């Protein structure tokens, strides 16, 4: 969840380190720090708050600018200990011979800390990370990579680390287990990061470390081995997006930019994947033959957060179009529930980042149990994509806003294509396949129609922005959309928002309704609409204002609602995508009106790489 950057090469290290941190700020951002090897000693500067606070501290510390060409940096999302300067990374040992940045959790840190304290080492922070640097210092006998390997062998938990040693100024040592580390190979420079967005400004040639890899990095070379000192080589991958993809490009927030990018993102998810001859979708990354696909007798989708909601959409698609029994699992529960994985079961991990710890753990458990495992990820080369080895990339481009938007609609689009593909190996007719293809092709333009209605949605959001809480209700395909609409609102506006099945409301939550708690009712003209209209009346009878989504031209919904958000007419398969885009805009303008930090909401991080 934290961000790591390391640099060694021809430039002043400060520049790529600060620039990298700025680009990683969305991952975690309660404090930041950096360490440089400067004139034979390690110097560390840290600050609580955003990277801009660190920049001020750096300017004060080095008024004449630091010239060092090697350093490490970190932006923190607190796990052990509050966000203070002492707890910010990098951490150093007592002699300041080593500095280290870490992403992950050292689970046995208390036992290790006690041992080290007994041996006379003093600790200066509450973090689990400090144990690592002290442990490396205690293992050091003149070889940083050996000391790092020896320390990491004693550690339980997850880590992505970069280590600097005062006595070995010509290289950095990095390692990973469970937390991503990517190496950017530039000309006469090497950049280390926890996320490619920190290094695309310098190179698009990268190496992703595998678990238990250790790398010795110089400006011109990367030497890889395992923690057991076995030399290994890893493929050099090519990143196909540049820095402009990760800029705001004139938008006030990344979230708004990413909402508005959805027509293009969805078009990219679809591109080259529709087959008019057979009326099907081509998902070659699945690497499964027609025969393999026909044998699949159950699908289990594992995901978290917004990706879980996309997975729920997938359940409807797969059962409706492909007649395949499908279950959706919270990835965090998957491995603890002793899941039943039978022959020909497809386990599908859905993850924007491809790094979510719980989803990754579900992948590993499913593989261990012999399941056929595939993924739907956005980030190319991410751990989940690599470990599943087969799957479908979204091609949505980098998603920077913490609140996931374009990844969700692209996940749903890909899941619809998967259902189409699996459906066509079963009873789904070519005609029905062609109808779906036609709708998929129209989807980007229909989404654009919704984004063009932003001013009306903004007015609706402003009208209700002082609500004390909000419910989102829907049925059928619009039920996961209700959950997603509520998640969007709560994560960026900090008001209590709950998504419920419209029928469940009167089994308890209706007790919370009054004139201060509006209900967003998803009453589009798809199956379940008339029942939702009935539920809207129940809400209004309890004085709750109702904001409805309705299909263009609907003659009935408006008379039972205080506000209507109009959605273009579309089938039950596609209407949810259009509706969620409207709810994303609603949440965005609602939070903006309340003055919330939209791209970096409090307590949240973009990528949840700890359990
Ligand atoms: O990268 P992933 O899709 O695996 O992330 C899963 C969730 O952490 C993520 O969707 C989270 O819920 C978002 N902040 C929601 O907007």
Boltz pocket constraint, residues with backbone or C-beta under 6 A from the ligand:
constraints:
  - pocket:
      binder: B
      contacts: [[A, 304], [A, 305], [A, 306], [A, 307], [A, 308], [A, 350], [A, 351], [A, 352], [A, 353], [A, 354], [A, 355], [A, 356], [A, 359], [A, 402], [A, 403], [A, 404], [A, 405], [A, 487], [A, 491], [A, 604], [A, 605], [A, 606], [A, 607], [A, 608]]
      max_distance: 6.0
